[in-house]
Amino acid sequence: EGNRRIQTRTVGDHSDVTLTIEFSCSNLDKLDGVRLNAFSEFPGFETVDAVFVGPESQTASVLTPGNPELATR
């Protein structure tokens, strides 16, 4: 089950996208990470500031085409 929100902003030939994705996970203790597959679908993406917020911890990372995974532990 999940929800998502998307905001876009364009200035000249540069665009910013804010994408919020929220999922409910019944086995959160088994989740080791989240992989963002958008780099192959949207080759213009250079970096993504990713944040994971769980019930007992938070983590953040800058994702890139060479490092598309955010560890959740």
C-alpha distance (Angstrom), angle and dihedral (degrees) to the residues before:
residue distance angle dihedral
E1 . . .
G2 3.79 . .
N3 3.77 148.5 .
R4 3.79 129.2 -152.1
R5 3.80 139.5 -170.3
I6 3.79 127.3 -169.2
Q7 3.81 128.5 -163.5
T8 3.80 124.2 178.7
R9 3.79 132.4 -167.2
T10 3.80 126.6 -175.3
V11 3.79 125.3 -163.6
G12 3.80 112.8 177.9
D13 3.79 107.2 -50.1
H14 3.82 93.1 -21.9
S15 3.80 123.9 91.3
D16 3.77 133.3 -169.4
V17 3.78 121.3 -157.5
T18 3.78 123.8 -164.3
L19 3.77 111.3 -163.5
T20 3.77 121.2 -179.9
I21 3.79 116.4 -168.4
E22 3.78 121.4 -177.6
F23 3.79 123.0 -172.4
S24 3.77 133.5 178.7
C25 3.80 113.3 -139.3
S26 3.79 122.4 -167.3
N27 3.86 92.2 -164.3
L28 3.80 101.0 42.2
D29 3.81 91.3 149.8
K30 3.82 88.1 66.7
L31 3.82 94.7 51.4
D32 3.82 111.1 105.6
G33 3.79 99.8 169.9
V34 3.77 149.9 -24.6
R35 3.81 122.9 -116.6
L36 3.81 121.1 -152.0
N37 3.80 109.9 -147.1
A38 3.82 93.8 -178.6
F39 3.81 94.4 100.4
S40 3.81 92.1 73.2
E41 3.81 92.4 44.1
F42 3.82 94.8 44.4
P43 3.82 108.5 32.8
G44 3.82 90.8 -177.6
F45 3.81 90.3 70.3
E46 3.79 107.9 103.9
T47 3.80 102.2 168.6
V48 3.78 137.3 2.9
D49 3.79 123.6 -160.3
A50 3.81 102.1 -141.2
V51 3.81 127.4 -168.8
F52 3.80 127.4 -174.3
V53 3.80 117.9 -162.6
G54 3.79 116.5 -171.2
P55 3.79 131.0 171.8
E56 3.82 92.9 -95.6
S57 3.80 105.5 19.7
Q58 3.79 146.3 26.5
T59 3.79 130.1 -154.0
A60 3.79 135.4 177.6
S61 3.79 136.2 -167.9
V62 3.79 141.6 164.8
L63 3.80 107.1 -113.2
T64 3.81 122.3 -151.6
P65 3.82 135.3 176.8
G66 3.83 87.9 -94.4
N67 3.82 93.5 45.3
P68 3.83 108.1 32.3
E69 3.81 98.3 154.9
L70 3.80 130.8 91.9
A71 3.80 114.5 -157.5
T72 3.80 111.6 -137.3
R73 3.82 96.2 -161.5
